[in-house]
């Protein structure tokens, strides 16, 4: 419940800059206010979707847990830290837009959450007594976590080093599903 509460607060914090835009209105019409705030609205929606997806993955993961370890709790706190930090680079996007550092910072924050979640998956998968015997973590979740994290590392590297790539590097995450299916097929053909 603690994790769910922290995520709910982080999601709520995302909307506060939009509330400030309304309260600081300088006489523009409602349409002009919304049209002029499009970058902030887009970053709010993007970060809401990102945090919601991270939380859904986290929620699905913990359906497999029957016992906690100190390592699992520490990595969960690291994951929560990344979630709580995400509104900060989100707000920076509205101010600095296409700045390479801001894009890299935003992607690095998502990458940090992904790394923490991958560590939690490994702990649950490898530590006896942590996962439910009746509901162990499927291999596809383990490989999916590694695939997504690897793609985020690549996205971070691209956003940090190549001018103009910025947030488009996150489109690499669309390859997660196809790469996981390819990996699964290749495993099936190698196994007798």
Residue pairs with C-beta under 8 A, 6 or more apart in sequence:
3 58
3 76
3 80
4 55
6 80
6 83
6 84
7 51
7 55
7 58
7 80
7 83
9 84
10 51
10 83
10 84
10 86
10 87
11 48
11 51
11 52
13 87
14 44
14 47
14 48
14 51
14 86
14 87
14 90
15 44
17 40
17 44
17 91
17 94
18 37
18 40
18 41
18 44
21 33
21 37
21 40
22 33
25 33
28 36
34 41
39 93
39 94
39 97
40 94
43 90
43 91
43 93
43 94
44 90
46 90
46 167
47 86
47 87
47 90
50 86
50 110
51 83
51 86
54 79
54 83
54 110
54 113
54 114
54 117
55 83
57 117
58 79
58 117
60 141
61 117
61 120
61 121
61 124
61 137
61 141
63 135
64 124
64 131
64 132
64 135
64 136
64 137
65 72
65 124
65 130
65 131
65 132
66 129
66 130
66 131
66 132
66 133
67 129
67 130
68 130
69 123
69 127
69 130
71 119
71 123
71 127
72 120
72 123
72 124
72 127
72 130
75 116
75 117
75 119
75 120
75 123
76 116
76 120
78 112
78 116
78 119
79 113
79 116
79 117
79 120
81 112
82 109
82 110
82 112
82 113
82 116
83 113
85 109
85 112
86 106
86 109
86 110
86 113
88 109
89 102
89 105
89 106
89 109
90 106
92 99
92 102
92 105
92 106
93 102
93 103
93 106
93 167
96 102
98 164
98 166
100 159
100 160
100 163
100 166
103 159
103 160
103 165
103 166
103 167
103 169
104 156
104 159
104 160
106 167
107 152
107 155
107 156
107 159
107 167
107 169
107 170
108 156
110 152
110 170
111 149
111 152
111 153
111 155
111 156
114 145
114 148
114 149
114 152
115 149
117 145
118 145
118 146
118 149
121 137
121 141
121 142
121 145
122 142
123 130
124 130
124 131
124 137
125 131
125 136
125 137
125 142
131 137
140 180
140 184
143 180
143 183
143 184
144 176
144 180
147 175
147 176
147 179
147 180
147 183
148 173
148 176
151 172
151 173
151 175
151 176
151 179
152 172
152 173
154 169
154 172
155 169
155 170
155 172
155 173
156 169
158 165
158 169
158 172
159 165
159 166
159 167
159 169
